[in-house]
């Protein structure tokens, strides 16, 4: 009888551990990137480009507010950023933890490893009709700690370039 009780306790302990692990994963969706985020980011960039082309002032207000379709993704960490192709200054930044970048030159950005990703983003924004991928470390709207990020960047029109990234 004691052996059966030990087996039952062992099975119960394993089931509780499995359930707790599953609950932890279910309750922390922000901790992991979702495979769909890459495709959501690219689609959002196309929508953002169309909105900037149609009415840039209104589009930048929407991006900066991080509302609706411009702050999304399976983990809530996908947003739009835009800059002036001439002087490189940010005109829109959907990340609530990066609002201080508005008005600053994208070319000055470096991640914590020293990578000058801002220069890569600026260069990508100079290319007409091309979407360029740039990888770097940057904080999420849900967690300002630097995380691996890939942004799609494109020139939208004669004045602006925009990007939308996803966290790996």
Residue frames as a rotation matrix with the C-alpha (Angstrom) as fourth column:
UNK 1
0.566 0.825 0.000 0.00
0.825 -0.566 0.000 0.00
0.000 0.000 -1.000 0.00
UNK 2
0.389 -0.492 -0.779 2.86
0.201 -0.780 0.593 2.41
-0.899 -0.387 -0.204 0.81
UNK 3
-0.663 -0.665 0.344 4.36
0.442 0.023 0.897 1.88
-0.604 0.747 0.278 -2.65
UNK 4
-0.123 0.724 0.679 1.02
0.961 -0.085 0.264 2.76
0.249 0.684 -0.685 -4.31
UNK 5
0.760 0.378 -0.529 0.78
0.553 -0.803 0.221 5.91
-0.341 -0.460 -0.820 -2.18
UNK 6
-0.084 -0.888 -0.452 4.32
0.175 -0.459 0.871 6.93
-0.981 -0.006 0.194 -3.21
UNK 7
-0.701 -0.111 0.705 3.51
0.693 0.127 0.709 6.39
-0.168 0.986 -0.013 -6.89
UNK 8
0.328 0.911 0.249 0.26
0.922 -0.366 0.124 8.36
0.204 0.189 -0.960 -6.54
UNK 9
0.616 -0.172 -0.769 2.10
0.324 -0.834 0.447 11.23
-0.718 -0.525 -0.458 -4.80
UNK 10
-0.498 -0.867 0.012 4.78
0.300 -0.160 0.940 11.22
-0.814 0.472 0.340 -7.52
UNK 11
-0.449 0.435 0.780 2.16
0.877 0.044 0.479 11.33
0.174 0.899 -0.402 -10.28
UNK 12
0.645 0.726 -0.240 0.27
0.764 -0.627 0.155 14.09
-0.037 -0.283 -0.958 -8.44
UNK 13
0.234 -0.665 -0.709 3.48
0.255 -0.662 0.705 16.11
-0.938 -0.346 0.014 -7.98
UNK 14
-0.747 -0.529 0.402 4.33
0.481 -0.013 0.877 15.79
-0.458 0.849 0.264 -11.70
UNK 15
-0.067 0.823 0.563 0.79
0.949 -0.122 0.290 16.81
0.308 0.554 -0.774 -12.73
UNK 16
0.724 0.289 -0.627 0.90
0.548 -0.793 0.267 19.85
-0.420 -0.537 -0.732 -10.44
UNK 17
-0.200 -0.896 -0.397 4.32
0.209 -0.435 0.876 20.84
-0.957 0.092 0.275 -11.84
UNK 18
-0.707 -0.006 0.707 3.08
0.703 0.105 0.703 20.42
-0.079 0.994 -0.070 -15.41
UNK 19
0.344 0.922 0.180 -0.05
0.913 -0.373 0.164 22.45
0.218 0.108 -0.970 -14.70
UNK 20
0.557 -0.210 -0.803 1.93
0.370 -0.803 0.467 25.21
-0.743 -0.558 -0.370 -13.01
UNK 21
-0.580 -0.814 0.026 4.36
0.328 -0.205 0.922 25.38
-0.745 0.544 0.386 -15.92
UNK 22
-0.437 0.512 0.740 1.48
0.871 0.037 0.489 25.57
0.223 0.858 -0.462 -18.39
UNK 23
0.640 0.704 -0.308 -0.20
0.765 -0.622 0.166 28.31
-0.074 -0.342 -0.937 -16.37
UNK 24
0.112 -0.701 -0.704 3.03
0.288 -0.655 0.699 30.29
-0.951 -0.281 0.129 -16.22
UNK 25
-0.814 -0.409 0.413 3.39
0.474 -0.058 0.878 30.11
-0.335 0.911 0.241 -19.99
UNK 26
-0.095 0.878 0.469 -0.24
0.933 -0.086 0.351 31.01
0.348 0.471 -0.810 -20.54
UNK 27
0.720 0.418 -0.554 -0.05
0.641 -0.706 0.300 34.00
-0.266 -0.572 -0.776 -18.21
UNK 28
0.159 -0.741 -0.652 3.14
0.004 -0.660 0.751 35.42
-0.987 -0.122 -0.102 -19.72
UNK 29
0.655 0.141 0.743 2.54
0.693 0.282 -0.664 35.81
-0.303 0.949 0.087 -23.47
UNK 30
0.948 -0.311 -0.069 4.73
-0.317 -0.898 -0.305 38.93
0.034 0.311 -0.950 -23.55
UNK 31
0.364 -0.867 0.340 7.80
-0.417 0.175 0.892 36.88
-0.833 -0.467 -0.298 -22.68
UNK 32
-0.341 -0.462 0.818 7.94
0.437 0.693 0.574 35.11
-0.832 0.553 -0.035 -26.02
UNK 33
-0.614 0.113 -0.781 7.81
-0.666 -0.605 0.436 36.32
-0.424 0.788 0.447 -29.60
UNK 34
0.302 0.764 0.570 4.99
-0.043 0.609 -0.792 34.96
-0.952 0.215 0.217 -31.67
UNK 35
-0.489 -0.561 0.668 5.90
0.590 0.351 0.727 33.60
-0.642 0.750 0.159 -35.13
UNK 36
0.283 0.697 0.658 3.13
0.959 -0.225 -0.175 35.69
0.026 0.681 -0.732 -36.73
UNK 37
0.502 -0.064 -0.862 4.66
0.355 -0.894 0.273 38.97
-0.788 -0.444 -0.426 -35.49
UNK 38
-0.611 -0.792 0.009 7.04
0.286 -0.210 0.935 39.14
-0.738 0.574 0.355 -38.47
UNK 39
-0.605 0.449 0.658 4.14
0.761 0.081 0.644 39.09
0.236 0.890 -0.391 -40.91
UNK 40
0.507 0.777 -0.374 2.03
0.856 -0.505 0.111 41.45
-0.103 -0.377 -0.921 -38.82
UNK 41
0.066 -0.581 -0.812 4.91
0.314 -0.760 0.569 43.95
-0.947 -0.293 0.132 -38.75
UNK 42
-0.867 -0.418 0.271 5.37
0.360 -0.148 0.921 43.90
-0.345 0.896 0.278 -42.50
UNK 43
-0.191 0.887 0.421 1.63
0.897 -0.017 0.442 44.32
0.399 0.462 -0.792 -43.10
UNK 44
0.527 0.353 -0.773 1.50
0.714 -0.677 0.178 47.17
-0.460 -0.646 -0.609 -40.58
UNK 45
-0.459 -0.770 -0.444 4.33
0.297 -0.603 0.740 48.92
-0.838 0.208 0.505 -42.44
UNK 46
-0.789 0.212 0.576 2.33
0.583 -0.034 0.812 48.79
0.192 0.977 -0.096 -45.67
UNK 47
0.303 0.948 -0.094 -0.74
0.910 -0.259 0.325 50.20
0.283 -0.184 -0.941 -43.91
UNK 48
0.306 -0.274 -0.912 1.32
0.557 -0.725 0.405 52.91
-0.772 -0.632 -0.069 -42.24
UNK 49
-0.766 -0.638 0.075 2.94
0.399 -0.380 0.834 53.89
-0.504 0.669 0.546 -45.56
UNK 50
-0.404 0.710 0.576 -0.47
0.761 -0.089 0.643 54.25
0.508 0.698 -0.504 -47.17
UNK 51
0.558 0.645 -0.522 -1.73
0.829 -0.457 0.322 56.37
-0.031 -0.613 -0.790 -44.26
UNK 52
-0.099 -0.681 -0.726 1.34
0.439 -0.684 0.582 58.65
-0.893 -0.261 0.367 -44.37
UNK 53
-0.862 -0.197 0.467 0.90
0.502 -0.209 0.839 59.07
-0.068 0.958 0.279 -48.11
UNK 54
-0.057 0.958 0.280 -2.77
0.835 -0.108 0.539 59.94
0.547 0.265 -0.794 -47.63
UNK 55
0.688 0.298 0.662 -2.49
-0.118 -0.853 0.508 62.30
0.716 -0.428 -0.552 -44.62
UNK 56
-0.167 -0.893 -0.419 0.89
0.366 0.339 -0.867 62.38
0.916 -0.298 0.270 -42.85
UNK 57
-0.586 -0.052 0.809 -0.19
-0.592 -0.653 -0.471 64.71
0.553 -0.755 0.352 -40.02
UNK 58
0.438 0.834 0.335 -3.12
-0.877 0.315 0.363 62.49
0.198 -0.453 0.869 -39.02
UNK 59
0.645 -0.249 -0.722 -1.04
0.058 0.959 -0.279 59.33
0.762 0.138 0.633 -39.48
UNK 60
-0.452 -0.892 0.020 1.73
0.084 -0.065 -0.994 60.61
0.888 -0.447 0.105 -37.19
UNK 61
-0.285 0.449 0.847 -0.85
-0.912 -0.399 -0.096 61.50
0.295 -0.800 0.523 -34.53
UNK 62
0.770 0.616 -0.168 -2.20
-0.564 0.779 0.274 57.95
0.300 -0.116 0.947 -34.70
UNK 63
0.313 -0.737 -0.599 1.27
0.250 0.672 -0.697 56.37
0.916 0.068 0.395 -34.61
UNK 64
-0.613 -0.612 0.500 2.35
-0.251 -0.449 -0.857 58.53
0.750 -0.651 0.122 -31.65
UNK 65
0.035 0.721 0.692 -0.83
-0.988 -0.079 0.132 57.65
0.150 -0.688 0.710 -29.77
UNK 66
-0.912 -0.409 -0.037 -0.16
-0.404 0.909 -0.099 53.93
0.074 -0.075 -0.994 -30.36
UNK 67
-0.196 0.946 0.259 -3.83
-0.718 0.042 -0.695 53.36
-0.668 -0.323 0.671 -30.99
UNK 68
0.640 0.768 0.029 -5.76
-0.532 0.471 -0.703 50.52
-0.554 0.435 0.710 -32.57
UNK 69
0.976 -0.156 0.151 -4.13
0.216 0.703 -0.677 49.07
0.000 0.694 0.720 -35.64
UNK 70
0.495 -0.835 0.240 -0.81
-0.229 -0.391 -0.891 50.82
0.838 0.386 -0.385 -34.91
UNK 71
-0.434 -0.606 0.667 0.08
-0.894 0.199 -0.400 49.05
0.110 -0.770 -0.628 -31.67
UNK 72
0.672 0.737 -0.070 -0.61
-0.740 0.672 -0.023 45.39
0.030 0.068 0.997 -32.10
UNK 73
-0.342 -0.741 -0.578 0.95
-0.660 0.627 -0.413 42.02
0.668 0.240 -0.704 -32.77
UNK 74
0.302 0.453 -0.839 0.44
0.165 0.841 0.514 38.77
0.939 -0.294 0.179 -30.99
UNK 75
-0.114 -0.414 -0.903 2.47
0.963 0.178 -0.203 40.11
0.245 -0.893 0.378 -28.04
UNK 76
0.807 0.552 -0.209 1.41
0.586 -0.792 0.171 43.78
-0.071 -0.261 -0.963 -28.22
UNK 77
0.229 -0.838 -0.496 4.90
0.290 -0.427 0.856 44.95
-0.929 -0.340 0.145 -29.10
UNK 78
-0.393 -0.315 0.864 4.54
0.912 -0.014 0.409 46.00
-0.117 0.949 0.293 -32.74
UNK 79
0.504 0.481 -0.717 4.32
0.430 -0.860 -0.275 49.71
-0.749 -0.170 -0.640 -33.51
UNK 80
0.610 -0.212 0.763 5.24
0.709 -0.282 -0.646 52.29
0.353 0.936 -0.022 -36.17
UNK 81
0.193 -0.538 -0.821 8.10
0.396 -0.722 0.567 54.80
-0.898 -0.434 0.074 -36.14
UNK 82
0.653 0.022 0.757 8.78
0.738 -0.241 -0.630 57.41
0.168 0.970 -0.173 -38.83
UNK 83
0.046 -0.682 -0.730 11.47
0.494 -0.620 0.610 59.97
-0.869 -0.388 0.308 -39.53
UNK 84
0.802 0.133 -0.582 12.22
-0.326 -0.719 -0.614 62.78
-0.500 0.682 -0.533 -41.93
UNK 85
0.734 -0.529 0.426 14.44
0.668 0.677 -0.308 61.49
-0.126 0.511 0.851 -44.75
UNK 86
0.595 -0.517 0.615 16.29
0.056 -0.737 -0.674 64.81
0.802 0.436 -0.409 -44.91
UNK 87
0.015 -0.601 0.799 17.42
-0.786 -0.501 -0.362 65.46
0.618 -0.622 -0.480 -41.35
UNK 88
-0.503 -0.241 -0.830 16.69
0.068 0.946 -0.316 62.00
0.861 -0.216 -0.460 -39.90
UNK 89
-0.863 0.162 0.479 14.55
-0.504 -0.336 -0.795 63.39
0.032 -0.928 0.371 -37.06
UNK 90
-0.783 0.614 -0.104 11.79
0.622 0.775 -0.114 61.22
0.010 -0.154 -0.988 -35.65
UNK 91
-0.724 0.655 0.218 8.29
-0.562 -0.742 0.365 62.51
0.401 0.141 0.905 -36.35
UNK 92
0.482 0.876 0.025 6.47
-0.744 0.394 0.539 59.47
0.462 -0.278 0.842 -34.98
UNK 93
-0.729 -0.662 -0.177 7.26
-0.423 0.638 -0.644 56.88
0.539 -0.394 -0.745 -32.31
UNK 94
0.222 0.950 -0.221 4.63
-0.454 0.301 0.838 54.35
0.863 -0.086 0.498 -31.23
UNK 95
-0.061 -0.324 -0.944 6.66
0.639 0.714 -0.286 52.88
0.767 -0.621 0.164 -28.37
UNK 96
0.845 0.488 0.218 5.53
0.143 -0.600 0.787 54.45
0.515 -0.634 -0.576 -25.07
UNK 97
0.702 -0.643 -0.306 9.01
0.480 0.110 0.870 53.86
-0.526 -0.758 0.386 -23.64
UNK 98
-0.319 -0.868 0.381 10.72
0.886 -0.130 0.446 55.74
-0.337 0.480 0.810 -26.48
UNK 99
0.694 0.678 0.242 8.72
0.720 -0.659 -0.216 58.99
0.013 0.324 -0.946 -26.76
UNK 100
0.526 -0.571 -0.629 11.88
0.043 -0.722 0.691 60.92
-0.849 -0.391 -0.355 -25.87
UNK 101
-0.406 -0.692 0.596 13.19
0.637 0.253 0.728 60.04
-0.655 0.676 0.339 -29.35
UNK 102
0.560 0.666 0.492 10.67
0.824 -0.385 -0.416 62.35
-0.088 0.639 -0.764 -31.05
UNK 103
0.986 -0.157 -0.048 12.63
-0.164 -0.968 -0.189 65.16
-0.017 0.194 -0.981 -32.70
UNK 104
0.231 -0.955 0.186 15.99
-0.443 0.067 0.894 63.40
-0.866 -0.289 -0.408 -32.36
UNK 105
0.118 -0.321 -0.940 18.11
-0.988 0.055 -0.143 62.17
0.097 0.945 -0.311 -35.27
UNK 106
0.942 0.319 0.105 17.68
-0.323 0.946 0.025 58.45
-0.091 -0.057 0.994 -35.94
UNK 107
0.553 -0.787 -0.273 21.33
-0.057 0.291 -0.955 58.26
0.831 0.544 0.116 -37.06
UNK 108
-0.145 -0.626 0.767 22.52
-0.823 -0.354 -0.444 58.82
0.549 -0.695 -0.463 -33.49
UNK 109
0.670 0.551 0.498 20.97
-0.741 0.539 0.400 55.59
-0.048 -0.637 0.770 -32.19
UNK 110
-0.422 -0.738 -0.527 23.20
-0.581 0.666 -0.467 52.80
0.696 0.110 -0.710 -30.94
UNK 111
0.691 0.643 -0.330 22.16
-0.155 0.578 0.801 49.73
0.706 -0.502 0.499 -29.02
UNK 112
0.852 -0.298 0.431 23.76
-0.468 -0.064 0.882 48.50
-0.235 -0.953 -0.193 -25.81
UNK 113
0.577 -0.683 0.447 26.35
0.642 0.718 0.270 46.52
-0.506 0.132 0.853 -27.79
UNK 114
-0.210 -0.650 -0.730 27.46
0.005 -0.747 0.664 49.71
-0.978 0.136 0.160 -29.57
UNK 115
-0.472 0.107 0.875 25.86
0.846 0.333 0.416 48.79
-0.247 0.937 -0.248 -32.89
UNK 116
-0.765 0.167 -0.622 25.01
-0.210 -0.978 -0.005 52.00
-0.609 0.127 0.783 -34.79
UNK 117
-0.509 0.632 0.585 21.67
0.777 0.629 -0.004 50.68
-0.370 0.452 -0.811 -35.98
UNK 118
0.320 0.639 -0.700 20.28
0.268 -0.769 -0.580 54.20
-0.909 -0.002 -0.417 -36.39
UNK 119
-0.362 -0.534 -0.764 22.61
-0.639 -0.455 0.620 54.75
-0.679 0.712 -0.177 -39.34
UNK 120
-0.958 0.051 0.283 21.32
0.207 0.806 0.554 51.51
-0.200 0.589 -0.783 -40.89
UNK 121
-0.065 0.997 -0.036 17.72
0.793 0.029 -0.608 52.59
-0.606 -0.068 -0.793 -40.39
UNK 122
0.211 0.089 -0.973 18.44
-0.238 -0.961 -0.140 56.00
-0.948 0.261 -0.181 -41.92
UNK 123
-0.741 -0.559 -0.372 20.19
-0.511 0.110 0.853 54.42
-0.436 0.822 -0.367 -44.93
UNK 124
-0.739 0.539 0.404 17.26
0.612 0.788 0.069 52.02
-0.281 0.298 -0.912 -45.38
UNK 125
0.193 0.876 -0.442 14.89
0.575 -0.466 -0.673 54.98
-0.795 -0.124 -0.594 -45.39
UNK 126
-0.205 -0.348 -0.915 16.74
-0.497 -0.768 0.404 56.55
-0.843 0.537 -0.015 -48.30
UNK 127
-0.966 -0.195 0.169 15.94
0.011 0.622 0.783 53.64
-0.258 0.758 -0.599 -50.64
UNK 128
-0.278 0.904 -0.326 12.81
-0.899 -0.364 -0.243 54.11
-0.338 0.225 0.914 -52.72
UNK 129
0.408 0.619 -0.672 10.61
-0.835 0.551 0.001 51.09
0.371 0.560 0.741 -53.38
UNK 130
-0.232 -0.573 -0.786 12.63
-0.049 0.814 -0.579 48.79
0.971 -0.096 -0.217 -51.10
UNK 131
0.830 0.368 0.420 11.87
-0.459 0.021 0.888 47.30
0.318 -0.930 0.186 -47.69
UNK 132
-0.135 -0.962 -0.236 15.07
-0.306 0.267 -0.914 46.71
0.943 -0.051 -0.330 -45.73
UNK 133
0.814 0.318 -0.487 15.44
0.308 0.475 0.824 44.63
0.493 -0.821 0.289 -42.56
UNK 134
-0.122 -0.819 0.561 17.56
-0.449 -0.458 -0.767 46.06
0.885 -0.346 -0.311 -39.74
UNK 135
0.550 0.264 -0.793 18.33
0.485 0.672 0.560 44.07
0.680 -0.692 0.242 -36.57
UNK 136
-0.445 -0.639 0.627 19.33
-0.224 -0.599 -0.769 45.52
0.867 -0.483 0.123 -33.21
UNK 137
-0.505 0.273 -0.819 18.50
0.834 0.399 -0.381 45.61
0.223 -0.875 -0.429 -29.49
UNK 138
-0.708 0.349 0.615 15.68
-0.286 -0.937 0.202 47.88
0.646 -0.033 0.763 -28.30
UNK 139
-0.919 0.373 0.126 13.18
-0.052 0.203 -0.978 48.02
-0.391 -0.905 -0.168 -25.42
UNK 140
-0.611 0.779 0.142 9.59
0.645 0.387 0.659 46.90
0.458 0.494 -0.739 -25.86
UNK 141
-0.265 0.623 0.736 6.49
-0.431 -0.759 0.488 48.92
0.863 -0.188 0.470 -25.02
UNK 142
0.759 0.623 -0.189 5.72
-0.170 0.470 0.866 46.21
0.629 -0.625 0.463 -22.45
UNK 143
0.764 -0.597 -0.244 9.29
0.516 0.338 0.787 46.00
-0.388 -0.727 0.566 -21.09
UNK 144
0.907 -0.366 -0.209 11.97
-0.419 -0.837 -0.352 48.69
-0.047 0.407 -0.912 -21.59
UNK 145
0.205 -0.865 0.457 14.81
-0.226 0.413 0.882 46.17
-0.952 -0.284 -0.111 -21.15
UNK 146
-0.144 -0.310 -0.940 16.68
-0.958 -0.193 0.210 45.84
-0.247 0.931 -0.269 -24.52
UNK 147
0.224 0.285 0.932 15.53
-0.017 0.957 -0.289 42.86
-0.975 0.049 0.219 -26.58
UNK 148
-0.788 -0.494 0.367 16.38
0.299 0.213 0.930 41.49
-0.538 0.843 -0.020 -30.04
UNK 149
0.290 0.883 -0.370 14.38
0.024 -0.393 -0.919 43.35
-0.957 0.257 -0.135 -32.66
UNK 150
-0.694 -0.363 0.621 14.09
0.641 0.082 0.763 43.29
-0.328 0.928 0.176 -36.44
UNK 151
0.023 0.698 -0.716 12.54
-0.015 -0.716 -0.698 46.30
-1.000 0.027 -0.006 -38.17
UNK 152
-0.042 0.090 0.995 11.26
0.991 0.134 0.030 46.61
-0.131 0.987 -0.095 -41.70
UNK 153
-0.082 -0.074 -0.994 12.11
0.187 -0.981 0.057 50.10
-0.979 -0.181 0.094 -42.98
UNK 154
-0.146 0.057 0.988 11.06
0.987 0.082 0.141 51.81
-0.073 0.995 -0.068 -46.21
UNK 155
-0.955 -0.072 -0.287 10.89
0.032 -0.989 0.142 55.25
-0.294 0.127 0.947 -47.75
UNK 156
-0.184 0.979 0.082 7.25
0.642 0.183 -0.744 56.28
-0.744 -0.084 -0.663 -47.88
UNK 157
0.818 0.393 0.421 7.47
0.576 -0.545 -0.610 59.44
-0.010 0.741 -0.672 -50.00
UNK 158
0.323 -0.731 0.601 9.80
0.340 -0.503 -0.794 62.33
0.883 0.461 0.087 -50.74
UNK 159
0.170 -0.173 0.970 9.74
-0.633 -0.774 -0.027 63.49
0.755 -0.609 -0.241 -47.12
UNK 160
0.222 0.072 0.972 9.38
-0.954 0.223 0.201 60.49
-0.202 -0.972 0.118 -44.81
UNK 161
-0.402 -0.274 -0.874 10.52
-0.347 0.929 -0.131 56.97
0.847 0.251 -0.469 -44.12
UNK 162
0.350 0.564 0.748 8.83
-0.929 0.103 0.356 54.60
0.123 -0.819 0.560 -41.68
UNK 163
-0.647 -0.520 -0.557 9.59
-0.402 0.854 -0.330 51.35
0.648 0.010 -0.762 -39.98
UNK 164
0.547 0.704 0.453 7.78
-0.814 0.320 0.485 48.67
0.196 -0.634 0.748 -38.07
UNK 165
-0.488 -0.820 -0.299 9.60
-0.660 0.571 -0.488 46.02
0.571 -0.040 -0.820 -36.11
UNK 166
0.767 0.608 -0.206 8.97
-0.331 0.649 0.685 42.85
0.550 -0.457 0.699 -34.23
UNK 167
0.105 -0.710 0.697 10.84
-0.987 0.010 0.159 41.34
-0.120 -0.704 -0.700 -31.32
UNK 168
-0.064 -0.252 -0.966 12.56
-0.522 0.833 -0.183 38.00
0.851 0.492 -0.184 -31.91
